[in-house]
Amino acid sequence: MRRLIYAAAMITAISPAIANEAPVKPEPPKPTMTIDECMTVLAGLEALDGYTTIIKEGKPDAQVVVRSYVFGNGALRDDIAQNLTALRDVRRSTQETQNAIVKEIGKGANDIPAQIMGPDGKQLISNPDYVEYVRQVNQLTAKPCNAIPVPIRLKDLKLDINEIPNSTISNLGKILVRDK
């Protein structure tokens, strides 16, 4: 009986402390792709926006028009739009960082030539500043990408009716979910 009373007293004493604890927030998902891989996926997503075709080819009134792929899936279109928005932000910040690297290494210049005239004045040699630029950009693009794109199911792309190029499918590889 004493044990029961003791247990009840302990539960009563601990209950307010448990009730006042803040709920545990789940950790945000960790990046699974590098910036370089995110830029590859972005190229694939931008290609899903539409394709160009020529109407009345070979005739004087021929026109080049952009056509949309037929997905018939509003949720897929929204996933593509959200992914485009997130990855375009990554591209913008990456480009800003690359510009800062150019300004730093090039001492304020807007570009760094890959080759410069050698000491003999006749032969082009690798520019050490350009080599440093490439090294730093490689470091940048190898970093984890902070955007975590929404996965896209391969079957939602309706490849039976949409002639999506293999290069586009390949670029989307990191976010494509293949049904088993």
Secondary structure, DSSP 8 states (H G I E B T S, - for coil): -HHHHHHHHHHHHHHHHHHHS-----------SBHHHHHHHHHHHHHHT-EEEEESTTSTT-EEEEE------HHHHHHHHHHHHHHHHHHHHHHHHHHHHHHHHTTT-S---SEEE-TTSSSEEE-HHHHHHHHHHHHHHHSB-S-----EEGGGG-TTT----HHHHHHTTTTEE---
